[in-house]
Amino acid sequence: MDHPIGEVAAFAGVTVRALHHYEEIGLLRPSRRTPAGHRRYTDGDLARLQQIRFYQELGFRLDEVAALLDDPETDPTEHLRRQHALLLGRAARLEAMAAAVERTLEAHRMGVNLTPEERFEVFGERDPEQYATEADRRWGDGPAYREARRRTARYTKDDWRRITGEQRQVGARFAELLRSGAAATCREAMDLAEEHRRQVCRYFYDCDHTVHRGLADLYESDPRFTEGYGPAPELGRYVGAAIRANADRHEG
């Protein structure tokens, strides 16, 4: 069964003009046209549009959505898993922010002055310069470092919140695997390591499996690099082992 463009726009909560734009940039092309040239969207087209709308709601730009959906190594199920994890992270964050608003309202009602730390602790904003000196010492002016600096210079506060949320979700899933007793060499752990590598590629610099092995060393040796994953030192070792197993899988 296929659907006309007006019906699809109503389904998806977008304008017909937006669907035309998606087609123009190659993000979503209708699979069929009538003899009169009218666009018709198949169930497969609707499935892709659903993925587009999910990613848009999560704050991704259209060029980022296209790169994600056209990645030949990522299947639709993996997209759904990623979106589910991101949405859970957003829900948790909104819940924390709602609680912060409640605390602020209560403070106003009671005539209590909040400290600056209490006012802003909910935001947990990442400082992109936090490890700049450390990075300079470790990597100097290498191409990966320069590329990361170039990309992150454009990131807004919202970008950092989204990126940090994704990283924390990956860390939480690593921690859950560790707690469940799953081996770092199991397929799920290696797949998660591969997802982590792609995050680095997407947001910071091109990270092949050799470079990713180097990150494994950092996660094992420097607890600051796994702060978002959890305090247990064995988690850093677990992540490092999963990264190496994934690299072996792809290189061998």
N, C-alpha and C positions, 0 to 999 in steps of 0.2 A: 504494500500500500504506500502511496506517496501523497504529499500534501502541498497545496499552493502556498506561496510566500506569505500571504496575509495571515493564513491560519497558523503558520509556523511562528510568525512574529508574535501572535497572540499567545501561543503556547509558551514561548520562551520569555515573554515580558520584555521584548526589544522592539525597535521600530523596523519597518521595512527598509528604511534607509540604512540602518545598521547592518542588516543582512546583505544589502548591496555592497557596503564597505567591506564586510568580511570576504565577499567574493572577489572584490577588486584587489585585495592584498593577498589572496590565495589562502586565507584561513579556513574558509568554508565555501566550497563550490557545490551547488545543487547537482545531484547525479543525473537528473533527467530534465528534459524540456519538452513541452508539447509541440505539435506541428506548428503552432502559432508562435512558438518561442517563449512561452511562459515557463517560469522556473517551477520545478517540482522537486520536493525534498523527500528522500527515502528514509526508512527507519535508521539506516546507517548514518545518514546525514544528521538526523535528530540526535543520535547518540553522541556524535562529535560536538554538536551544538550544546548539548548538556554539559560536556566536559569544558567547553569554552566558557559557559556561564558560571560553572563552579569556580574555575580559575580566576575569572574576572571578579567574582564576589570575594575571593581571597586576596585581591589586590594586585594580581599579576597584570603587566602590560600585555597588549595584544601580540607584540613581537615575542615576548617570553612564552606566551601561551602557544604560539605557533611552533617555537623551538621544542617545547615539551611534547606536544602532541605528535610532532613529526619525527621524534626520536625513534629510530627503528628498533632500538633495544628495549623500549618500554611498552608493555602491552596495556590494554584498557584496564585490566584488573589492577595493575600497579598504579595507574593514575587514580583509581578509586581509593586504593589504600593510602596513597599520599594525601589526597584531598580529605579523607576521613581523619587522618592524623592532624592535618592543619586545622580542620574545623574543631576538633577536640581541643587543640591548643588555644584557638580563638575563644571557644566557650569558657575555658578555664580562666583566660585572661579577662574576659568580660565580667565573669563572676567576681574575680579579685577586684576589678575596678568598681563594680557595684558596691562591694563591701567597703571600699575606700570612701566612696561617696557617702555611704551610710555613716561611717565614722566621722566624716567631716560635718555632716548635718548634726550629729549628736554633739560634736564639739561646739558647734555654733549655739545649739540649744542650751548647753551647759555653761557657755561663756568661757570655754577652755581654748587657749591658744596652742595650736599644733606647732611642733618644731618643723623646720624646713625638711628634715629627714622624713618625718611622719607625713608631710604633705606630698612628697614626691616618691616615696619608696615604691609605690605600686607600679611606677613606670619602668623601673629597672633598666633605664636606657643604657645601651652599650656604648662605650666610648671607643670610636674607631682608632684613636691614637693610643689606646691603653698599652699596647705592646710594641709601639713603634720603635722605641730604643732597642728593645730586645730583638726585634726583627732586623734592625740595622746591624746589630752585632752578629747575628747568626748568618744572615744572607746577604748583607751589604746591598749592592745595587744590582742584584741579579734580575733576569727578565721576569721571573715569577713575582718577585717583590714589587717591581715597577708596575706590572700589570695589576696586581692587587691594589696598589695605591691609586692607580688611574681609575679603576672601577669604583672603589669605595669612596673616592672623593665626590662622586655624584649622588651617593645614597642619602636619602632624607631620614628623619627620625622614624617615619612609618616604615621605610625600607628596612632599617635596622631591626625594628620590632618584628617585622615579618620574617626576616632571615634568622634572627635569634630564636623565634618561635619554632621554625623548621628544625634548627639545630637541636633544640631541646627535645623535640619530638623524637628525633633519631636517637638521642641519648637515652630517653626514657625507654625506647624499644630495646636498645642494647641492654639496659639495666634489667628489663623484664626477662630477656633471654638468659641473662646471667643467673637471675633468681630461679628461673625454671630448671636450671641444670643443663641447658642446651650447650653443646660444645661450640667453641668459637669457630670450629671448622665445619659446622653444619651449614646446609644450604641457606637457611633463613638468615643466619649471622653473616654469611658471605654476601648475600643479596643486600643486606642492610649496609654493609661496608661499601658495596658498589653504589648504593644510593647516596651515601656520605661523600664518596669521591665525586659524584656528579654534582652535588651541592657545591663543593669547592670549585669545580669547573664553572658552574653557572654564576657564582657570585664573586669569585676572587681571581682565579687564574687557571690556566690549563693544567690539569693535574692528571698525568698518566699514572699507570700503576707503579712505576718506579718511584715517582715523586710521592705517591701515596704511601709507599713503604717508609719514606722518610718521616711522614707525619705520624706513622705508627710509633716510631722511636720517641717522638715528642710526647705522645699521649701516655707512653709508658714511663717516661723519665721526668716529666714536668707536670705536676698536678694542676697548674693553672690552665692547661689546655683542655682539661676535662672537667672544669668547674661546673659547667652546665649539665654534665652527665650524672654527677653524684660524687660524694666524697670518698667512696671506697677505692683504695689503690688497685684492688683486683679488677675493678671495672676498666681502668686505663689499660691494664694488661690484656683484658678480654678484648677490648676494641682493637688494640694493636695486633693481637693474634688473628682476629677476624679480617683485618685489612690485609695482612700478609697471606692468609689463606685465599682470599679473593684474588690478590695479585697473582699467586701461583696458579690459580684456576684459569685466569685469563691469559697468562703468559705461557702456560704449559700446554 
